[in-house]
């Protein structure tokens, strides 16, 4: 299936001022040389998407200057809104130009969800839209109270509620609904509620990395996440693990443990089982399509 990408990148980012005084928030650097948009384009490339629409507005020239019409093998097109019109208008404008199947994402999210699985499972379940659903982390400490006595304190726990992760699969059929006469300007208040009532939205539950950069505090936390991390076409490397996405053979070496998170992978030609630990001492050939962690040292070569 041929699928394209789109990034909602037209907001002012007022809550991130003064960082966003001269740039859109999607151009904030997570570490030197890696902006949020760099990371999102890498996510698309890792998923086999080689054509992406930038839905731009505020400081669009900064984005165009950095990425141009092609970046790292990804073809880029721009659709501009001269003033903030809302997410519904931006996506409607996208479909007016190109009716395709899309992965559409908010430009201020950091997430390692498998975009291939998002689209595949949405289609398999006969839904029109798929939404990455991630569990909510409480912004506050939670108290357990018995009578008038606090008996438990949990600092910002993960709650049993799923929130909208801001990453979507849209089938081309959604274009027929976008032009209905909605009063609100946001896709979250118009198309999503309507299709949810009809049972046409798939929830892709994601338990990995997810972060929305919507405030200075969020941004500072995001930068800490990327300290010591290196991002590549195949995935990323930290001081503790390597995350691999791309379907290629590679040689790994050292003393390390491998865990298949999801997707498919083989070690020296033998299929891996999801969730099982594989300990390597020496060298091995690995082929991965999906997400796999390599931890406890070691290195990757010939990728």
C-alpha positions in Angstrom: 0.0 0.0 0.0 1.3 3.4 -1.0 1.0 5.8 1.9 2.0 9.4 2.5 2.8 11.4 5.6 1.7 14.8 6.8 2.8 17.0 9.8 0.7 19.6 11.4 3.3 22.4 11.8 1.5 25.7 11.7 1.1 26.7 15.4 2.6 29.7 17.1 3.9 27.8 20.2 3.1 30.7 22.5 3.6 28.7 25.6 7.1 28.0 24.6 8.2 31.6 24.2 10.9 32.9 24.1 12.2 29.7 22.4 9.6 30.1 19.7 10.2 33.8 19.1 12.0 33.3 15.8 11.1 29.6 15.0 8.0 27.4 15.0 8.0 24.9 17.9 8.4 22.0 15.5 11.9 23.4 14.9 13.0 23.2 18.5 16.2 21.2 18.9 16.0 18.1 21.1 19.8 18.0 20.9 22.3 19.9 18.7 21.4 19.2 15.1 18.1 17.2 15.7 14.9 19.2 15.7 11.4 17.7 16.4 10.7 17.8 12.7 14.0 15.9 12.0 12.9 13.2 14.3 9.4 13.0 12.8 10.8 12.8 9.3 13.1 10.0 10.4 10.1 8.2 11.9 8.4 8.4 8.5 11.4 7.2 6.6 11.9 4.2 8.9 8.3 3.3 8.2 8.8 3.3 4.4 7.1 6.7 3.8 9.0 8.8 1.3 6.6 11.7 0.6 5.5 14.1 3.4 3.3 17.2 3.4 4.3 20.0 5.8 1.1 21.8 6.9 2.8 25.1 7.8 1.9 28.6 8.9 4.0 30.5 11.5 7.6 31.0 10.5 7.2 28.6 7.6 10.3 30.0 5.9 12.5 28.5 8.7 11.1 25.0 7.9 11.5 25.5 4.1 15.1 26.8 4.5 16.1 23.7 6.5 14.4 20.9 4.6 13.7 22.3 1.1 11.9 19.9 -1.2 13.8 16.8 -0.3 15.4 15.6 3.0 17.4 12.4 3.5 15.5 10.7 0.7 12.1 12.0 1.7 10.2 14.2 -0.8 8.6 17.3 1.0 5.7 19.4 -0.1 4.3 22.5 1.7 0.7 23.6 2.2 0.3 27.0 4.0 -2.4 28.6 6.1 -1.8 32.3 6.3 -3.5 32.5 9.7 -4.4 29.8 12.2 -7.5 28.0 10.8 -7.6 24.9 13.0 -6.7 21.3 12.3 -9.9 20.5 10.4 -9.1 23.2 7.8 -5.5 22.1 7.5 -6.4 18.4 6.9 -9.3 19.4 4.6 -6.8 21.5 2.6 -4.5 18.5 2.4 -7.2 16.3 1.0 -8.2 19.0 -1.5 -4.7 18.8 -2.9 -4.1 15.0 -2.6 -6.6 12.3 -1.7 -4.4 9.5 -0.3 -3.9 7.3 2.6 -2.0 9.2 5.3 -0.2 9.0 8.5 -0.9 12.5 10.0 0.7 13.7 13.2 0.9 16.7 15.4 4.2 18.5 15.0 4.9 18.7 18.7 4.9 15.0 19.6 7.8 12.6 20.3 6.7 9.0 19.9 8.3 5.7 18.9 5.0 4.0 17.9 5.3 1.6 14.9 3.5 3.6 12.1 3.4 0.5 9.9 1.4 -1.3 12.5 -0.9 1.7 13.1 -2.0 1.6 9.4 -2.0 -2.2 9.0 -4.2 -2.8 12.1 -6.6 0.0 11.2 -7.2 -1.5 7.8 -7.4 -5.0 9.2 -10.1 -3.9 11.6 -12.1 -2.2 8.8 -11.8 1.3 10.4 -11.5 4.7 8.6 -9.1 6.3 11.1 -6.6 4.9 13.5 -5.4 6.8 16.5 -2.3 6.2 18.6 -3.6 5.8 22.2 -1.2 6.2 25.1 -1.8 6.0 28.8 -2.1 9.2 30.7 0.6 10.2 33.2 -0.9 12.2 36.0 0.6 15.7 36.1 0.2 15.6 39.9 1.0 13.3 42.8 -2.0 11.0 43.7 -3.1 10.6 47.3 -4.6 7.5 48.7 -6.9 8.6 51.6 -8.6 6.5 54.2 -10.9 8.6 56.4 -8.8 11.7 57.0 -5.5 10.0 56.8 -3.2 9.8 53.8 -2.2 6.2 53.5 -0.5 6.3 50.1 1.3 8.8 48.0 2.2 8.1 44.3 4.1 10.8 42.5 2.7 11.3 38.9 1.7 7.7 38.3 0.5 6.3 34.9 -3.3 6.3 35.0 -5.6 3.7 33.5 -6.9 6.2 31.0 -5.9 6.4 27.4 -5.4 9.8 25.7 -5.1 10.9 22.1 -1.4 10.5 21.1 -1.7 13.0 18.2 -0.7 10.5 15.5 -3.3 9.2 13.1 -3.8 6.9 10.1 -6.4 8.4 7.7 -7.8 6.4 4.9 -8.6 8.3 1.7 -12.3 7.7 2.4 -12.1 10.2 5.3 -11.9 13.0 2.6 -15.7 12.6 2.0 -16.4 13.5 5.6 -14.0 16.4 5.9 -16.2 18.7 3.8 -19.3 18.3 6.0 -20.7 21.5 7.5 -19.0 21.5 10.9 -19.1 24.5 13.3 -15.9 23.8 15.2 -12.4 24.3 13.6 -10.6 21.3 15.2 -10.6 17.7 13.9 -10.8 16.5 17.5 -14.2 18.2 18.0 -15.7 17.4 14.6 -14.7 14.4 12.5 -13.4 12.3 15.4 -16.6 12.4 17.6 -18.7 11.7 14.5 -16.7 8.7 13.4 -16.4 7.4 17.0 -20.2 7.3 17.3 -20.2 5.1 14.2 -17.5 2.8 15.5 -15.1 3.8 12.7 -12.0 4.6 14.7 -9.3 2.1 15.7 -7.3 2.5 18.9 -3.7 1.6 18.5 -2.5 1.2 22.0 1.1 2.3 22.5 3.1 1.7 25.7 6.4 3.0 24.5 7.9 6.5 24.4 5.4 9.4 24.1 5.9 13.1 24.9 4.0 16.2 23.9 6.2 19.4 23.8 3.6 22.0 24.7 5.3 24.1 27.4 8.8 25.1 28.5 8.8 22.3 31.1 7.8 19.8 28.5 10.7 21.0 26.3 13.2 20.7 29.1 12.0 17.2 29.8 12.2 16.2 26.2 15.8 17.5 25.9 16.8 15.3 28.9 15.3 12.3 27.1 17.7 12.9 24.2 20.9 13.4 26.2 23.4 10.9 24.9 21.0 9.5 22.3 22.0 9.2 18.6 19.3 8.9 15.9 19.9 7.1 12.6 17.8 5.8 9.7 17.6 2.4 11.4 16.5 3.7 14.8 18.4 5.2 17.7 21.2 4.4 20.1 21.5 5.4 23.8 24.1 4.5 26.4 21.8 1.5 27.4 20.2 0.2 24.2 19.7 0.3 20.5 16.2 0.6 19.0 16.1 -0.9 15.5 13.3 -0.4 13.0 14.6 -1.0 9.5 14.4 -4.3 7.6 18.0 -4.9 6.9 20.8 -7.3 8.0 23.3 -6.0 10.5 26.2 -7.5 12.5 26.0 -7.0 16.2 28.9 -7.8 18.6 29.7 -7.6 22.3 28.0 -8.9 25.4 24.3 -7.8 25.2 20.7 -8.8 25.5 18.1 -8.5 22.8 14.4 -8.2 23.3 11.9 -8.1 20.4 9.2 -5.5 21.3 7.0 -6.0 18.2 7.4 -6.7 14.5 9.6 -9.6 13.3 13.3 -10.3 13.7 15.8 -13.1 13.2 19.1 -13.9 14.9 21.4 -15.9 12.6 18.4 -16.8 10.5 16.3 -18.1 13.5 13.0 -16.2 14.3 12.9 -14.4 17.6 9.9 -14.7 20.0 8.4 -11.4 21.2 9.3 -10.5 24.8 11.9 -13.3 25.2 15.5 -12.3 26.2 18.3 -13.4 23.9 21.8 -13.1 25.3 24.7 -12.7 22.9 28.4 -13.1 23.7 30.4 -12.5 20.6 28.9 -11.8 17.2 25.6 -12.5 15.5 23.7 -11.4 12.4 20.3 -9.8 13.0 17.4 -8.9 10.6 14.7 -6.7 12.1 11.4 -5.4 10.8 9.8 -3.6 13.7 11.2 -2.6 17.1 13.9 -4.5 19.0 16.0 -3.4 21.9 19.7 -4.3 22.2 20.9 -3.6 25.8 23.8 -4.0 28.2 26.6 -2.9 25.9 27.6 -4.0 22.4 27.6 -2.3 19.1 26.0 -2.5 15.6 28.0 -2.6 12.4 27.4 -2.6 8.6 23.9 -1.1 8.8 
